[in-house]
Amino acid sequence: MEIVAHTLWAAAGAALIRRRRPLSRGTVVATLVLAALPDVLQLLPLAGWWIFGDGSFAALRGYAVALPGQEPMLPPLVRLWSHHLHCVAHSAPIAALVTLAVWAARRTLWIALLGWWSHIVIDVFTHSADYYAVPVLYPFTERGFDGIAWITPWFMALNYAALAGVGVWLLLSRRRPHGP
């Protein structure tokens, strides 16, 4: 799935959680950032290459929107770092280690991590073997599940229709204060 949809689904999840328990604005923002971060993180080596090397913004933009096999040529080290950051950010074992470490430090679940977890779970099923399959068990394997490619037009339409439906439901089902 793409960054906007990940963020909107995380926002819907945060809205649902807020109905059951208080969430600070900072926690909601952190949830949204963590929902988008796995797709942004892999662009950092390209951004570094553009800013500090001889890369270009056109290469960064081209990589961000490329179809499989149509990515721009990148220096081997930039490609390697980008690939492994993608794998790390989409890895359930790594997310589990981070979640356990945060749990051990805080003695409670940090709700914002659900943004990251939602990204991983959604991507496992919305990326196909032909369209950047998600290496959910990295570093044990780089193989991914063959789901449906999120870029498939009917699936994108269905996804945004579902997001709109959830948004309307969230608005219509808000608790209203009781009148006098």
N, C-alpha and C positions, 0 to 999 in steps of 0.2 A: 504494500500500500504506500501511497505517497505521504509526504510530511503533513500536508494540510489535513487529510483525513485522519491520520494518526492523532493529531492534536485535537481535532473535533471529537473523536471517540473518547479520548482521555478527558476532555472537558465534560462530556456527558456522564462519564463515570464519576468524576469529581462532584458533579451536581447531584448525582444519586447518593453518594456517600455523605454529602453535606446535609441531606435530609435526615440521616440517621445519627450523625455525630458532627460536632463542630470541626471545621477545617479552616485554618488561617489562610489569608490571602497568599502568604508566602508558600504554604504547602501546595495550594492549587497551582500557583505559578511554577513551582518546582516539578509538579506532576506533568504539566504541559511541556516543560522544557525536556524532561526525561523521556516523554513520549516522542519527541522529535529528534532527540540527540543521536540515536543510533544511525540515522541517515545523514546527519550533519557531520558527525565525527569522521567518517571516511573521507570527507572533503578537505580536512585540515592539511594533509600532506600536499594536496594540490594548491591550496591557498598559500602555504609556505613556499612552494615552488614558484608561484606567481609573484608573491611579494618579495622574496629574498633571492630568487634565482632568475632563470630566463624563461619561466613559464608565462602564460597569458591568462587574462580573465576569460577569453574565448575558450581556451582549453578547459578551464574550471567549469564554465557553464556547459560546454559540450559534454563533459564527463557526467555532470549532474543530471542531464536529460537524455543521455545516450541509451539506445537500444542495445541489447547484447550483441557483441561483435562489432559495434560501431563506435566504441569509445575512442577518443583521440589518443594519439601516440603519447605515452608518458615515459619519462626516464624510469629505468628498472627499479630504483630505490623508491621513487614516489608511488609507482604501481604496487610494489610490495607492501609498503606502509599502509596505503589506502586499503588494500585487500585485507590485511590482518586487522586493521581497525574495524572494518566492516564485520569481520568474523567475530571479533571480541564483543562488539556492541550487540550482536544478534545471538549470542551464546547463552543458552539456559544455564549450563554449569557455571559460567562466569557470573551471570546475574544472581545465581543462587549463592555463590561465595560472597558477593558484595552484600546481598540481603542478609546473610547470616552474620557477617562482620558488623553491619549497621545494627542488627538486632542485638548482638552481644554488647555493643557500645552503648546503645540507648535503652536496652531491656524492653523494647517494644518494636513493633513493625513501623517503619517510616512509610506512611501511606503514599508519599510521592514516588516511591519505587514502583508502585503499581503502574505508573505511566510507562516505565521502561518495560515491565513485564507485559503490559498490553501490546506494546510495539512488537515484542518478540512473538507472542502468541498470534497476533493478527498476521504478521509477515509469514509465519510458517505456512499458513493456508492461502495466502494471497500472492505467493510467488511460485512460479512453475519451474520445472527443470530447465526450460528454455528461457526463463526470464528471472535470472538471479535467484536461484533457489537459496533459501536461508540456511546457513550452516548452524542449525540450532544446537548441535552437540559438539561444536568446536570447543576445545582443541583435540578432542578424541577423533573427530572426523570432520571433513569439510563438505560432506554430502548433505543435501537438503531434501526436504519433502517436496514431491511434485504436486503442488497445489494449482490453483487457478491464477493466472497472471492478472494482477490488479488493473493493468492497463487495457485489458479487454473492454471494449466500449460498453457492452451490455452490463458487465460487472461494475464498471465505474458508475454507470447510471443507477444501478440497483443500490450500490453503496451510498451514493449521495442522496438517493430517495430515502433509504433507511435512516441516514443521519438527519434528514429533514423531518421524517416521521418521529424520531426520538426527540428532536428539538421541540417539535410542536407538542408532543406528549408531556415533556418536561415543563413547558410553559403552561399548558392547560391543567396539569395535575398539581400545580403549586398549592400549598396550603394558604388559604387566605385567612386573615385575622377575622375572628367572629365579631359581628357588629353588636351594637347595644341592644 
